[in-house]
Amino acid sequence: MSSSPLLWFAPHTCARVTLTALEEIGEPFETRLIAFMAGEHRQPEFLSLNPSGKVPALETADGVIVQNGAVLSYLADTHPHANLLPRPGDALGRARILAELFRCSSDLHPLVTRFVMAPMISTSAEDSPRVRAKAAEGLALQLAPLEKRLDVQPWMLGHDWSIIDAYLAWIWFRITGVGFDHSDYPGLQRHYAKACERPSALAALRREEKAQDELKARGLFFQPRVPGKTE
């Protein structure tokens, strides 16, 4: 591979957060599109990089890194000038920053998957609404303290943006895009709008749009269905 990092990604996935981080860093990087509907995530080439068959996967000069939280932590450590994450000098401070990152990747992200993909992961069509409703209940529980936080401060960690804000913005994009009721979350809505205005976020979206056009041309773009909405 070249000396530039190579990101394996797919549009609308959480790889958008890594895309944003790489754009924020501002150094050259390459991308490789994974078409899930073509089963490319199950091909030997990709499984040799990430046996879980998931994106993002980042090839670097140091080796391959998978799992969004790990990728983002690595990028923050190796590119301190980008200020992706605060860098406290004590172990407790660092742990608290990681806890906020893992709040997104471990607490919220699995609920996002269940809410968005309920029709695909349910055992039957009749079971899908129940799976989705339980996911929505969990999301409401997890988002309530974040709504309170963003009512009194502009970003997740205070006055300064971090890559955690990009992660939360992706979460908000995914769930509201398929019908999550956002009427009780004005703070999160403001946060999302502001996060999307950041130049790195706009650059990441442009890359996604190009990849999305490619998938559409190949007949391989998947759009989760909004319950109750007819085409």
C-alpha positions in Angstrom: 0.0 0.0 0.0 1.0 3.6 -0.4 2.3 5.7 2.5 -1.1 7.4 2.8 -3.7 5.8 5.0 -6.4 3.7 3.2 -9.9 3.7 4.6 -12.4 1.0 3.7 -15.8 2.5 4.0 -19.4 2.6 2.8 -21.8 5.6 2.7 -24.2 6.2 5.6 -22.2 3.8 7.9 -20.3 4.9 11.0 -17.2 5.0 8.7 -18.4 8.6 8.1 -16.9 9.5 11.5 -13.5 8.2 10.5 -13.9 10.0 7.1 -14.5 13.2 9.0 -11.5 12.6 11.3 -9.2 12.1 8.3 -10.6 15.2 6.6 -10.1 17.1 9.9 -6.4 16.0 10.0 -6.0 17.5 6.5 -3.4 15.0 5.2 -3.7 12.8 2.0 -5.6 9.6 2.4 -7.2 7.1 0.1 -10.6 5.3 0.3 -11.9 1.9 -0.9 -15.6 1.4 -1.2 -17.3 -1.7 0.2 -20.6 -2.7 -1.4 -22.4 -4.6 1.2 -25.3 -5.7 -1.1 -22.7 -7.4 -3.3 -21.2 -9.2 -0.3 -17.8 -7.5 -0.6 -17.6 -7.4 3.2 -17.5 -11.2 3.2 -14.8 -11.5 0.5 -11.4 -12.9 1.6 -9.6 -9.7 0.7 -11.6 -7.7 3.2 -11.9 -10.4 5.8 -8.1 -10.6 5.9 -8.2 -7.0 7.1 -11.2 -7.2 9.4 -12.5 -10.7 10.2 -15.7 -9.1 11.5 -16.5 -7.9 8.0 -17.4 -4.4 9.1 -16.3 -0.9 8.2 -14.4 1.2 9.0 -11.0 -0.5 8.5 -8.0 1.7 8.3 -4.8 0.6 6.7 -1.9 2.6 8.1 1.9 2.4 8.0 1.6 0.9 11.5 -0.8 -1.8 10.5 -4.6 -2.3 10.1 -6.9 -0.8 12.7 -10.6 -1.7 13.1 -13.4 -0.7 15.4 -14.4 2.9 15.1 -13.4 3.8 18.7 -9.9 2.3 18.3 -9.5 4.0 14.9 -10.5 7.4 16.2 -8.3 7.0 19.3 -5.3 6.1 17.1 -5.8 9.0 14.8 -6.1 11.4 17.8 -2.9 10.0 19.3 -0.9 10.1 16.0 -2.1 13.5 14.8 -2.3 15.6 18.0 -2.3 18.9 15.9 -5.8 18.0 14.7 -7.3 18.2 18.2 -9.6 15.2 17.5 -9.8 14.5 21.2 -8.5 16.3 24.3 -5.3 14.8 25.7 -5.3 15.0 29.5 -2.1 14.4 31.3 -3.5 12.0 33.9 -4.9 8.5 33.5 -8.3 9.4 35.0 -8.7 12.3 32.5 -7.9 10.1 29.6 -10.3 7.4 30.8 -13.1 9.9 31.0 -12.5 11.0 27.4 -12.5 7.4 26.2 -15.7 6.8 28.2 -17.4 9.5 26.1 -16.1 7.9 22.9 -17.3 4.5 24.1 -20.7 5.9 25.0 -21.2 6.4 21.3 -19.6 3.1 20.1 -20.8 0.8 22.8 -24.0 2.3 24.3 -25.6 4.2 21.4 -24.3 2.5 18.3 -25.8 -1.0 18.9 -29.2 0.7 19.6 -28.9 2.6 16.3 -28.3 -0.7 14.5 -31.4 -2.3 16.0 -33.6 0.8 15.4 -32.5 1.2 11.7 -32.2 -2.4 10.8 -35.1 -3.9 12.7 -36.8 -5.4 9.6 -33.6 -7.2 8.7 -32.6 -8.5 12.1 -36.0 -9.5 13.4 -37.1 -13.1 13.3 -40.4 -12.2 11.6 -42.2 -9.2 10.1 -44.5 -9.2 13.1 -41.5 -9.0 15.5 -39.9 -6.0 13.7 -42.0 -3.3 15.4 -41.3 -4.7 18.8 -37.5 -4.7 18.1 -37.7 -1.1 16.9 -39.8 0.1 19.8 -37.3 -1.4 22.3 -34.4 0.2 20.5 -36.3 3.5 20.6 -36.8 3.1 24.3 -33.1 2.5 24.8 -32.1 5.4 22.6 -34.4 7.8 24.6 -32.8 6.7 27.8 -29.3 7.2 26.4 -30.0 10.5 24.7 -31.8 12.2 27.6 -28.6 13.2 29.5 -26.9 14.3 26.3 -29.8 16.6 25.5 -29.4 18.2 28.9 -25.7 18.6 28.3 -26.1 20.2 24.9 -28.7 22.6 26.3 -25.9 24.3 28.3 -22.8 23.7 26.2 -22.2 23.7 22.4 -20.2 20.5 22.1 -20.1 17.1 23.9 -17.0 17.9 25.8 -17.6 21.6 26.4 -16.7 24.6 24.3 -14.5 22.8 21.8 -15.5 20.4 19.0 -14.1 16.8 19.1 -14.5 13.8 17.0 -17.1 12.6 19.5 -19.3 15.3 18.1 -19.0 13.8 14.6 -19.9 10.4 16.1 -23.0 11.8 17.8 -24.0 13.6 14.6 -23.8 10.4 12.6 -26.0 8.7 15.2 -28.5 11.4 15.0 -28.5 11.3 11.2 -29.1 7.5 11.2 -32.0 7.4 13.6 -33.9 10.5 12.6 -33.5 9.5 8.9 -35.7 6.5 9.6 -38.3 8.1 11.8 -36.9 8.6 15.3 -39.1 11.2 17.0 -36.8 14.2 17.5 -39.3 16.7 18.8 -38.1 16.4 22.4 -34.4 17.0 21.5 -33.9 20.6 20.4 -30.4 20.6 21.8 -29.4 17.5 19.8 -31.0 19.0 16.7 -28.9 22.2 17.1 -25.8 20.2 17.7 -26.4 18.1 14.5 -27.0 21.2 12.4 -23.8 22.8 13.7 -21.7 19.6 13.4 -22.8 19.3 9.7 -21.5 22.8 8.9 -17.9 21.9 9.8 -15.7 21.8 6.7 -14.4 18.3 7.5 -18.0 17.1 7.8 -18.9 18.6 4.4 -15.8 17.1 2.8 -16.7 13.7 4.2 -20.2 14.0 2.8 -18.9 14.8 -0.6 -16.9 11.6 -0.6 -20.0 9.7 0.5 -22.1 11.2 -2.2 -19.6 10.1 -4.8 -19.5 6.5 -3.4 -23.3 6.5 -3.2 -23.6 7.5 -6.9 -21.3 4.6 -7.7 -23.4 2.1 -5.7 -26.6 3.4 -7.4 -25.0 3.0 -10.8 -24.2 -0.6 -9.9 -27.7 -1.2 -8.5 -26.2 -1.8 -5.0 -27.3 1.1 -2.9 -29.3 0.2 0.2 -31.7 2.7 1.8 -33.3 1.6 5.1 -37.1 1.8 4.9 -39.0 4.3 7.0 -41.9 2.4 8.7 -45.2 3.6 7.5 -43.8 5.4 4.5 -44.9 4.3 1.1 -42.7 4.8 -2.0 
